[in-house]
């Protein structure tokens, strides 16, 4: 059964209709605002110039703010696998959560249940690959942290709604905090770019590099977000590229 979706339209979208086949990604966000009503008002305020296609409330209700065949303004400056400005190619889902700058709380079970139902519908309707269900921090690691390390990517992957590795947690923990040599470090960063993250050269500043590693960790190694690559991260990156 497809999810029940209510309408609460936002004026913030591009008026030119896009082709269904151009939708390649689904981007998950949190609102980063304390109050749900304030977040919803902002997404529907023409002066704010931000929006998303769907909004998931604390109680699990799903609101459609922008029809999916129109480009909503949720991704901003972004890139994945060489594509830039992902608003053109994606559907954005905002989930109410106060975020890291406030009181970053767990997502409610009702929100996760609704997220799963919505993703199943969208993946089926727009033929989006599960590995192209991404977080805002994945596509904009210099600017964003959402949906963050409390978002249940692993749980979604069990329903084939996102990507996750196939390695045992016990095996991975044995490799945690074990440093990489120069070649391994280079291979890890190459793996990240193959997965889809923004490619950086060895000459790029360390802040950019740490932000990309943190984005990877928030998605695929959620119990330690330190921006430092290690043997555990390298193992995960290799496994992801196998799938």
ZAVEXKOL-853506 format. One line per 8 residues: their letters; for each residue x, y, z of N, C-alpha, C. Coordinates in steps of 0.02 Angstrom, whole numbers. Atoms other than C-alpha are relative to their C-alpha. Layout:
// residues N
A = X/Y/Z/X/Y/Z/X/Y/Z ~ ...
***
This chain:
// residues 243
XXXXXXXX = 42/-60/0/0/0/0/44/63/0 ~ -39/-61/4/67/171/-50/-19/47/57 ~ 13/-44/-57/80/307/82/-55/51/-14 ~ 48/-54/5/-56/432/117/38/66/0 ~ -37/-63/8/9/601/58/-49/58/-3 ~ 40/-60/-1/-70/768/100/36/55/-39 ~ -31/-55/37/-39/928/2/5/63/41 ~ -11/-64/-33/34/1089/69/50/38/-45
XXXXXXXX = -45/-21/52/105/1170/-85/42/62/17 ~ -47/-55/-6/257/1283/-86/7/35/-67 ~ -10/-36/64/282/1420/-218/73/-4/-25 ~ -71/-1/14/469/1385/-218/22/-59/-44 ~ -22/51/47/505/1282/-374/7/31/-69 ~ -8/-23/68/556/1301/-555/-62/-20/-41 ~ 64/10/34/405/1318/-669/3/-47/-59 ~ -7/44/58/476/1214/-811/-2/-73/23
XXXXXXXX = 7/70/-19/421/1033/-797/59/-41/-27 ~ -57/41/21/561/904/-805/-24/-70/-19 ~ 16/67/22/564/732/-882/8/-49/59 ~ -2/50/-53/531/585/-768/67/-37/1 ~ -62/38/5/688/498/-831/61/38/27 ~ -55/-40/-26/796/643/-769/6/-4/76 ~ -3/7/-72/756/602/-588/42/-61/17 ~ -48/54/-13/905/499/-531/14/-10/75
XXXXXXXX = -19/2/-70/923/537/-345/-59/19/45 ~ 44/-23/-54/823/554/-185/45/24/56 ~ -43/-30/-50/902/669/-57/-39/9/65 ~ 31/-5/-66/860/655/129/31/58/38 ~ -21/-57/-41/868/811/238/-33/-4/68 ~ 39/-20/-58/824/862/413/-11/75/-3 ~ 15/-71/6/747/1033/438/51/43/37 ~ -48/-39/-38/874/1089/569/-32/57/39
XXXXXXXX = 36/-52/-37/741/1193/655/-38/-31/59 ~ 30/26/-62/668/1173/830/-74/-14/-8 ~ 73/4/2/488/1198/784/-25/-20/-70 ~ 25/28/62/397/1099/651/-38/51/-42 ~ 40/-49/37/276/1237/604/44/53/-32 ~ -46/-50/26/418/1361/582/38/-27/-61 ~ -35/32/57/510/1239/468/-45/-3/-61 ~ 48/6/56/355/1210/362/-14/68/-30
XXXXXXXX = 12/-68/25/321/1396/349/58/25/-42 ~ -59/-22/37/499/1428/292/3/-33/-69 ~ -2/36/64/488/1295/156/-54/23/-48 ~ 55/-25/42/329/1377/93/1/76/-7 ~ -6/-73/3/388/1558/109/38/20/-62 ~ -32/-18/64/426/1633/-61/64/40/10 ~ -60/-40/-13/555/1749/18/59/-44/21 ~ -54/44/-24/654/1603/91/37/-34/-58
XXXXXXXX = -30/30/59/687/1529/-82/29/-70/13 ~ -18/69/-12/701/1352/-12/-64/-42/0 ~ 58/45/0/586/1202/-27/23/-72/-4 ~ -13/71/12/576/1014/-43/-63/-29/-31 ~ 60/30/29/458/895/-128/-46/-28/54 ~ 40/31/-53/403/809/32/25/22/69 ~ -15/-18/-69/397/851/217/-31/-53/45 ~ 25/51/-46/382/718/353/-1/28/70
XXXXXXXX = 11/-29/-66/311/779/517/20/-50/55 ~ -17/42/-57/351/712/691/-49/-59/8 ~ 51/53/-8/189/613/691/-3/-47/-60 ~ -4/44/58/236/531/525/-41/23/-60 ~ 39/-25/57/117/631/416/47/23/-55 ~ -40/-19/58/184/659/241/-36/55/-38 ~ 28/-56/39/155/825/153/38/6/-66 ~ -30/-14/65/186/855/-32/1/76/-9
XXXXXXXX = -8/-73/7/256/1031/-51/10/21/-73 ~ -12/-15/71/313/1025/-233/-11/-65/-39 ~ 9/61/41/255/901/-368/68/-25/-24 ~ -66/27/16/402/784/-405/26/16/-70 ~ -25/-15/68/409/828/-590/21/73/-8 ~ -27/-68/0/456/1006/-544/60/3/47 ~ -63/-5/-37/626/1057/-477/-9/42/63 ~ 3/-36/-64/620/1103/-292/69/25/18
XXXXXXXX = -63/-33/-17/756/1205/-208/25/-26/67 ~ -20/32/-62/830/1088/-79/74/-18/4 ~ -68/25/0/1004/1034/-132/53/55/0 ~ -49/-55/4/1091/1200/-167/62/-21/-38 ~ -63/17/31/1273/1191/-217/17/-71/20 ~ -6/71/-16/1299/1004/-229/31/-38/-59 ~ -27/42/54/1381/863/-327/0/-72/22 ~ -5/72/-12/1382/674/-343/17/-34/-66
XXXXXXXX = -23/36/60/1473/564/-468/9/47/-60 ~ -15/-47/53/1524/717/-567/-58/46/-20 ~ 57/-44/13/1348/789/-580/-2/56/52 ~ 3/-57/-45/1326/962/-505/-71/28/0 ~ 67/-31/-8/1174/1061/-445/-54/-53/-4 ~ 43/59/2/1074/907/-400/-74/14/6 ~ 71/-16/3/910/999/-386/-31/-24/-66 ~ 24/18/67/893/961/-572/-18/-74/-5
XXXXXXXX = 4/73/10/905/773/-547/-30/-37/60 ~ 17/33/-63/830/739/-376/-68/19/27 ~ 59/-13/-42/680/728/-262/25/11/71 ~ -23/-16/-68/705/807/-91/-53/-15/52 ~ 45/16/-56/629/743/71/27/34/63 ~ -18/-32/-64/635/853/227/-35/-36/57 ~ 28/33/-59/611/766/395/9/47/59 ~ -5/-45/-57/573/871/548/48/-28/53
XXXXXXXX = -49/17/-52/722/864/667/38/63/16 ~ -33/-62/-21/806/1002/767/71/8/-28 ~ -66/-3/32/977/957/696/57/13/48 ~ -61/-4/-41/1155/970/759/8/67/35 ~ -9/-66/-30/1147/1156/795/-50/14/56 ~ 49/-7/-54/1000/1133/913/5/-62/44 ~ -1/62/-38/953/973/1003/-12/-58/-48 ~ 5/52/51/989/837/877/-29/-64/32
XXXXXXXX = 35/56/-31/862/705/927/-7/-58/-48 ~ 15/57/42/822/532/865/-61/14/-43 ~ 59/-3/42/701/522/720/-53/-46/31 ~ 52/40/-30/533/457/780/-13/-62/-43 ~ 16/62/36/479/281/733/-53/13/-53 ~ 52/-17/49/328/356/646/31/34/-61 ~ -35/-32/56/445/464/541/36/-52/-43 ~ -37/51/38/551/314/492/-47/-45/-39
XXXXXXXX = 50/41/34/398/210/450/-25/36/-63 ~ 25/-39/57/333/350/337/55/10/-52 ~ -55/-8/46/505/377/261/8/-63/-43 ~ -5/63/37/513/193/212/-56/-6/-52 ~ 56/6/47/340/196/133/7/49/-58 ~ -9/-50/52/378/356/39/56/-20/-48 ~ -56/21/43/545/291/-24/-20/-58/-45 ~ 23/57/42/466/128/-84/-41/25/-59
XXXXXXXX = 42/-29/53/340/229/-182/43/37/-51 ~ -40/-41/46/467/350/-256/49/-41/-41 ~ -48/43/35/596/217/-300/-36/-39/-55 ~ 39/37/50/462/117/-390/-25/46/-56 ~ 30/-45/49/382/266/-476/51/32/-47 ~ -50/-37/40/543/350/-536/62/-41/-15 ~ -55/47/17/657/198/-551/68/25/26 ~ -62/-24/-32/787/270/-431/37/-59/30
XXXXXXXX = -41/53/-30/929/154/-382/8/13/75 ~ -5/-7/-72/941/121/-196/65/35/21 ~ -63/-33/-17/1123/178/-196/-1/75/-14 ~ 8/-72/13/1062/347/-259/-49/34/48 ~ 36/-32/-56/961/378/-101/54/25/47 ~ -58/-31/-33/1080/500/-17/-21/50/53 ~ 11/-54/-48/1096/622/126/25/66/-28 ~ -22/-66/21/1117/808/104/75/8/11
XXXXXXXX = -71/-6/-14/1289/793/184/43/-38/-50 ~ -37/36/52/1341/667/51/14/44/-60 ~ -6/-40/61/1313/790/-90/26/70/12 ~ -25/-67/-17/1366/948/3/38/-4/66 ~ -36/12/-63/1494/893/135/32/61/31 ~ -30/-61/-27/1571/1066/153/-51/43/39 ~ 51/-44/-29/1404/1141/206/-48/-34/47 ~ 57/32/-33/1288/1010/277/20/-62/41
XXXXXXXX = -10/59/-42/1277/875/412/-62/-46/-3 ~ 63/37/-3/1099/814/381/-4/-56/-53 ~ 42/11/-59/1015/696/402/38/-23/61 ~ -42/14/-58/1160/648/514/6/-73/20 ~ -18/68/-22/1225/496/606/-57/-37/36 ~ 57/33/-32/1057/461/691/-52/-24/-51 ~ 47/24/50/970/429/527/15/-74/-16 ~ -11/73/4/946/239/506/12/-28/-70
XXXXXXXX = -16/24/67/1031/205/340/2/-76/-4 ~ -5/73/0/1067/25/387/-69/-33/0 ~ 69/27/-2/884/-7/429/-34/7/-68 ~ 30/-9/66/830/66/262/29/-49/-51 ~ -33/45/47/958/-41/170/-28/-71/5 ~ 30/67/-8/878/-199/242/-63/-8/-42 ~ 60/0/43/723/-150/143/17/21/-72 ~ -25/-19/66/830/-109/-10/-20/71/-20
XXXXXXXX = 19/-70/11/794/76/9/61/46/3 ~ -62/-39/0/975/134/26/58/-50/-4 ~ -59/43/4/1152/67/16/33/-7/68 ~ -37/13/-62/1249/-12/159/51/-55/-16 ~ -51/51/12/1402/-123/173/-23/-68/27 ~ 17/68/-20/1400/-311/202/49/-29/50 ~ -52/22/-47/1535/-320/335/-27/-5/71 ~ 22/8/-69/1512/-380/513/28/56/44
XXXXXXXX = -21/-55/-44/1521/-245/647/60/-21/43 ~ -56/23/-42/1638/-351/755/65/1/-38 ~ -60/0/41/1761/-371/613/23/71/-13 ~ -18/-69/14/1755/-186/575/31/34/61 ~ -26/-31/-61/1785/-134/756/73/-16/12 ~ -71/20/-8/1950/-228/754/46/44/-41 ~ -40/-42/45/2009/-111/615/-6/74/17 ~ 13/-70/-16/1947/50/696/61/33/31
XXXXXXXX = -54/-42/-25/2076/186/729/70/-26/-18 ~ -65/23/25/2214/86/644/17/43/-61 ~ -18/-51/50/2304/214/535/12/-31/-69 ~ -16/18/68/2323/206/347/69/26/-19 ~ -61/-27/27/2489/222/259/-17/46/-59 ~ 13/-50/52/2509/349/118/-38/-30/-59 ~ 33/32/58/2457/227/-20/-72/-18/17 ~ 68/18/-21/2306/164/78/-44/62/6
XXXXXXXX = 37/-63/-6/2254/342/115/-21/25/-69 ~ 15/-21/68/2264/384/-70/-54/-45/-30 ~ 50/47/25/2164/227/-113/-69/14/30 ~ 64/-14/-34/2031/272/15/-34/61/-31 ~ 29/-60/30/2006/447/-57/-23/-14/-72 ~ 22/20/68/1998/371/-232/-65/-39/4 ~ 62/38/-10/1865/250/-169/-59/46/13 ~ 55/-47/-15/1762/394/-100/-24/35/-63
XXXXXXXX = 21/-33/63/1764/481/-269/-36/-49/-46 ~ 35/51/40/1713/317/-354/-71/-12/27 ~ 67/7/-30/1568/300/-232/-44/57/-22 ~ 38/-57/23/1515/474/-282/19/66/30 ~ -18/-62/-35/1590/601/-163/45/44/-44 ~ -39/-50/36/1671/759/-227/74/-18/1 ~ -70/19/5/1846/720/-289/45/59/18 ~ -48/-52/-18/1987/817/-210/70/-25/-15
XXXXXXXX = -70/18/12/2172/821/-250/37/0/67 ~ -40/2/-62/2307/790/-121/20/70/23 ~ -19/-68/-17/2342/976/-128/-58/39/33 ~ 57/-34/-32/2167/1021/-65/12/8/74 ~ -11/-11/-72/2159/1091/110/-32/-56/41 ~ 22/55/-42/2132/971/253/-71/6/24 ~ 69/-11/-23/1966/1049/305/-49/-33/-49 ~ 43/30/51/1884/997/141/3/-76/4
XXXXXXXX = -9/73/-3/1956/822/155/-36/-29/61 ~ 32/24/-61/1896/801/335/-76/3/-6 ~ 73/-5/8/1722/860/288/-28/-57/-42 ~ 22/56/43/1708/729/151/3/-65/39 ~ -5/61/-40/1769/593/269/-55/-3/52 ~ 55/-2/-49/1644/649/401/-67/-16/-32 ~ 63/15/36/1503/642/273/-5/-75/-12 ~ -2/73/10/1555/464/229/-15/-36/65
XXXXXXXX = 10/33/-65/1560/418/414/-71/9/25 ~ 69/-11/-21/1390/496/451/-48/-47/-35 ~ 43/45/38/1316/384/319/17/-74/14 ~ -20/71/1/1418/222/332/39/-24/61 ~ -34/20/-62/1513/224/500/-25/47/55 ~ 36/-51/-37/1391/312/613/19/6/74 ~ -16/-5/-71/1459/274/786/68/32/15 ~ -61/-40/-11/1622/370/761/9/48/-59
XXXXXXXX = -6/-53/51/1624/534/665/58/44/20 ~ -59/-39/-19/1800/604/678/36/32/-58 ~ -32/-30/58/1847/651/500/69/-27/-14 ~ -66/30/9/1999/537/509/-9/-69/-31 ~ 5/65/32/2018/391/390/40/-52/38 ~ -36/55/-32/2070/222/460/-15/-65/-38 ~ 9/64/35/2071/38/412/-74/-20/-4 ~ 71/14/2/1887/21/456/-34/36/-58
XXXXXXXX = 29/-40/55/1838/161/337/21/-28/-68 ~ -25/27/63/1947/87/200/-37/-65/-17 ~ 36/63/12/1864/-84/220/-72/13/-23 ~ 68/-16/19/1691/-8/210/-3/26/-71 ~ 0/-29/67/1734/92/55/10/-53/-54 ~ -11/55/48/1800/-64/-33/-62/-42/-9 ~ 60/42/4/1644/-163/10/-57/35/-37 ~ 53/-38/34/1527/-26/-51/10/-2/-75
XXX = -13/-1/72/1612/-26/-220/-12/-69/-32 ~ 15/67/26/1580/-214/-238/-74/-6/-18 ~ 72/8/9/1391/-191/-229/-25/39/-60
***
